[in-house]
Amino acid sequence: MIRSIVRGVGTALPRRIMKNAEFETLVDTSDEWIVQRTGIRQRHIAAEDETTASLGEAAARAALADAGLTPADIDLIVLATSTPNNTFPATAVEIQERLGMHHGFAFDMQAVCSGFVYAVTAADAHIRGGLARRVLVIGSETFSRILDWSDRTTCVLFGDGAGAIVLEAAESPGLGSDRGILAASLRSDGSHRDKLYVDGGPSTTQTVGHLRMEGREVFKHAVGMITDVVEDVLAKGGVTAGELDWFVPHQANKRIIDASARKLGIAEEKVVITVDRHGNTSAASVPLALGAAVEDGRIRKGDLVLLEAMGGGFTWGAVLLRW
C-alpha cells in the first residue's frame, strides 16, 4: 500500500522577538501573569516586509533543503493559514510562484489552529489517491495583523511564524511498523464558532476584523475535544498512548497541553513544548514544534509521533505517524 512519509521539515520565524514585559506598557498585564496562565514567555512578531507568504516560502525552502529536494520535485502545495496575504488568490499560489514553480497545483486550507493537521490529512489523501507524489504542507500565520492590541485577554497569546514538511509517496507493506502517516481523525462543530472568531470578513463587514475569544469557554472544551480525537486516532492505528515516542500538540496554552497529556496518560517527557518561545502561532504551531524537536535530535527515524490540534470553529484533529 501507499504511505505518505515525511522527507523533510523546515521552519521560519520573524526577526523580532517580543517578550512579555513589552506588554506591560500596552495593557494591564505582567510577565508573571502571562507565564502563570499560559506558559508563554515570548513570541515573534512579523515586520512590515514579513508576510504569511514570505514566511511560508522560507519554511518551504528549509523543508526542501532538509529533504534534499527542489521545487521541481513537488506536485502540490497545501498551505494552512487563517491570515492570507489576500482574500484571493490563495496564498499557496503566491508561495508556488515565489518558489519558481509553474507546474503542479496549490491551494489554501482554512481550519484555524487545526489547519496544519487538516492540511497533512488532505495531502495524505491526495498522495494515496494518486493525485500527487510529493506534497509541500505548510502552516504559516501572521496573527499579529488581526489582534486587538488593547485586548489583554488575546493580544498576549499569539505570535507569527511558519513551518513546513515534505510528504512523499512510498510503497509500504501496510503494517504498524511502516514509516509515514498511519492514521488520522478530524472533527468540527460549528455551534461553537462564536467562542473563537474574527469579527470581520469580505461578505459581512467588508473588513479584516480582529480576533475575539471567550477564553474560559475554549479552555473548558479543549481537553475533552483533544482527548476525543487522540483516542480515536490511536484506536485506528492500533496503538496505545504508552507506545508513543512523542506527542506534538498545538501550542496554545501550557495548561491545556499538560491537562490533555495527563488525561491521555502521556508521560510529560514525551510532550514537545514550544509555546514558551513561540506563543500560539495557529496553523504554524504544530510544524514549528515538530521542527524544533527534529532539529534538536529528539525526534528520530522510526519514532512514533502524534500530532494534535484544536482551533476556532471549533475544529480539532490528530495524525499518527512514524518518522
C-alpha positions, -999 to 999 in steps of 0.1 A, spaced: 0 0 0 10 36 -4 20 56 27 29 93 29 63 95 46 79 127 59 110 135 38 119 169 53 109 196 78 116 233 79 107 264 100 108 302 97 103 329 123 101 367 121 132 386 131 116 405 160 111 387 194 85 403 217 90 395 254 61 395 279 75 426 296 67 447 265 30 442 270 32 460 304 33 493 285 3 484 263 -22 467 285 -28 459 322 -8 427 325 26 414 337 52 388 327 43 367 358 5 368 349 11 357 313 36 329 323 14 316 351 -18 313 329 -3 304 296 33 293 298 42 319 272 74 340 277 79 354 243 66 354 207 79 365 172 61 394 155 63 400 118 77 432 104 61 450 75 82 432 50 74 398 65 41 382 54 24 348 55 37 342 20 73 352 28 74 332 60 58 302 43 83 304 14 112 304 39 98 274 58 92 256 25 127 262 13 141 249 46 119 217 43 130 211 7 167 215 17 162 191 46 146 166 22 174 171 -4 148 181 -30 140 212 -51 106 229 -61 108 209 -93 102 177 -73 69 190 -58 35 182 -72 12 200 -47 14 228 -21 -12 228 7 -10 260 28 -28 261 62 -35 297 72 -62 320 85 -41 351 77 -37 350 39 -18 378 20 -50 384 0 -87 375 2 -79 358 -31 -59 343 -48 -48 316 -23 -15 325 -7 -4 290 -16 -2 300 -53 19 331 -42 43 307 -25 43 285 -56 53 315 -77 80 325 -51 95 290 -53 96 293 -91 71 265 -96 50 267 -128 37 231 -126 15 212 -102 -12 229 -81 -16 247 -49 -44 257 -25 -51 271 10 -67 252 38 -86 271 65 -92 254 98 -76 280 121 -53 264 147 -62 229 134 -52 239 99 -19 221 97 -34 188 109 -62 192 84 -36 200 56 -15 170 64 -46 148 62 -56 164 29 -21 160 15 -21 123 26 -54 117 8 -40 133 -24 -10 111 -22 -29 79 -16 -54 88 -43 -26 92 -68 -31 129 -75 4 138 -62 36 121 -54 53 148 -33 35 175 -13 47 206 5 25 210 35 29 245 51 14 262 81 21 299 80 5 327 100 8 364 108 -18 366 136 -3 398 149 -21 415 120 -56 406 133 -50 412 170 -67 439 190 -37 453 208 -59 468 235 -74 435 245 -52 419 271 -70 386 270 -60 379 234 -30 401 224 -6 384 247 -13 349 234 -4 349 197 27 351 176 38 348 140 58 321 121 57 292 97 66 255 95 66 230 66 70 194 58 76 175 26 54 144 23 63 117 -3 45 86 -15 63 53 -6 53 17 -11 48 0 23 37 -34 35 8 -19 54 20 -27 89 20 -6 121 58 -5 118 56 13 84 71 48 82 47 76 73 11 85 82 -6 56 99 -40 72 109 -59 105 111 -90 118 128 -107 151 121 -137 168 137 -156 201 137 -187 216 154 -199 250 141 -222 255 171 -191 268 189 -180 293 162 -188 324 183 -163 313 211 -132 320 189 -136 340 158 -126 372 138 -153 399 138 -148 408 101 -149 393 66 -155 402 30 -191 390 29 -202 405 62 -183 437 73 -160 441 42 -132 445 67 -104 422 81 -116 424 117 -100 414 149 -97 382 168 -122 376 196 -122 348 221 -141 335 251 -110 321 268 -127 302 295 -152 285 271 -123 275 248 -104 260 278 -135 242 290 -140 224 257 -103 219 247 -92 190 268 -123 169 261 -121 175 223 -83 168 222 -88 135 241 -117 126 218 -96 127 185 -64 113 201 -82 82 214 -98 78 180 -66 80 161 -48 57 185 -75 31 181 -73 34 143 -36 30 144 -38 0 168 -15 15 194 -17 28 229 -7 62 244 21 44 262 36 33 228 41 69 216 76 83 214 65 119 210 33 140 214 34 172 194 3 192 203 -10 226 192 9 252 212 -20 273 226 -16 272 263 7 251 285 -21 244 310 -42 228 282 -13 208 269 -4 195 304 -40 186 312 -45 168 279 -13 148 283 -23 138 318 -58 127 308 -44 107 279 -17 91 301 12 105 280 44 110 300 55 146 305 89 139 290 73 128 257 55 161 252 70 187 229 66 222 242 75 254 223 46 277 235 70 294 258 91 308 229 66 310 201 32 317 217 2 305 198 10 306 161 -22 290 150 -17 267 120 21 272 122 24 259 158 24 222 152 51 223 124 72 248 144 71 224 174 78 194 151 107 213 135 122 222 169 121 185 181 136 172 149 163 199 149 175 192 185 176 154 178 146 143 199 125 130 171 144 104 151 137 80 123 114 52 134 98 72 163 60 71 167 47 106 167 13 120 174 3 155 161 -28 171 176 -46 205 173 -78 223 182 -90 257 169 -118 280 160 -150 265 147 -144 245 167 -122 223 146 -100 196 161 -79 167 148 -50 143 152 -25 125 130 -5 94 139 28 89 120 60 71 122 90 93 115 
